[in-house]
Amino acid sequence: MVVEPIAEQQAAPKLTRKDFASSADPRWCPGCGDYSILAQTQKMLPNLGVPREKLVFVSGIGCASRFPYYMNTYGFHSIHGRAPTLATGLKVARPDLQLWVITGDGDALSIGGNHFLHALRRNIDINIILFNNRIYGLTKGQYSPTSELGKRTKSSPMGSIDAPINPISVALAAEATFVARSFDTDPPHLIETLERAARHRGGSFVEVYQNCNIFNDGAYRAFTDKPVRLQRMLYLKDGEPMRYGVEQEMAVRLNGLAAECVDLREEPDAEPLVHDASRTDPSVAHLLARMSYPEMPVPVGVFRDVEKPTYDALLEEQIEMASAQQGKGDIRALLRGDTTWQVE
């Protein structure tokens, strides 16, 4: 018998940004940083080569939660703080899908703090993008878990007395395998960071500094504006010394167990720290997470990128092992097992 060769499948056409934009008109305040994050995400996704039907965006509550409506993919607008939990369940049921959790500083770090923490601890293969504008925007300007001490808002007219949460520190403490930070006004850096998160196998967390020009305008302007950016921000690059400044004249080095800044024009023999996000020990990443303006430059880029078994892969192994040992499960037999009885 002659077997005819199977016709080679025609390669799927390469997707573009427009393919990922839904027909819904994005509705955020004019000038909101959310527009930039949406645009950079739509520009980045074609680089992954993942079909739209394999992508799911899950959001909680807040301005950022509108994100799934503007993506021409599957999406789920969930309830306050619970997006990581829904994404976890979906990833376990459908490990072939790529999951994106879109959340804000209030949604993820207040009511959703527990879910956020354990999603990263489990290393479930999902991507969590946290829009951090240091304010509750949707509910009209109350202070949030990341608002600075002394912040005057409608809910703190005499100044906030809450110590702010450091999202990067929380993610590192949860042993997240991928931790990064970017900001809304540097599109190339944001695209690169999001793509690297997407390609990471395991739980990834990206904090995005995002401006709310209505209720917290200029929250990061002191170090993100272009005229001062190079002097006040530290771009983390793997394998390269931690240097910053217009002419890379400043550096970060270790002094005992602390990080400190040094002027290389005054100390040319100083040895800057060399960035290595793949360090298994997160000690240096923790030091970087604690750096903030004006005392030190603000680090952006990938803080940590390590490999560990993922929760969803380990669970799939257990299911396969149980099926091999005990056979295919019977839900009816399980429900009517020896732990149930009938009341006459």
Secondary structure, DSSP 8 states (H G I E B T S, - for coil): ----------------GGGGB-SS---S-TT-THHHHHHHHHHHGGGGT--GGGEEEEE-SSGGGGGGGGBSSEEEE--TT-HHHHHHHHHHH-TTSEEEEEEEHHIIIIITHHHHHHHHHHT-SEEEEEEE-SSBTTTTSB--TTS-TT--BTTBTT---S----HHHHHHHTT-SEEEEEETT-HHHHHHHHHHHHHSSS-EEEEEE--BTTTBTTTTHHHHSHHHHHHHEEE--TTSB-EESTTS-EEEEEETTEEEEEETTT-TT----B--TT-SS-HHHHHHHT--TTTS-EEEEEEEE-----HHHHHHHHHHHHHHHH-S--HHHHHTSTT-----
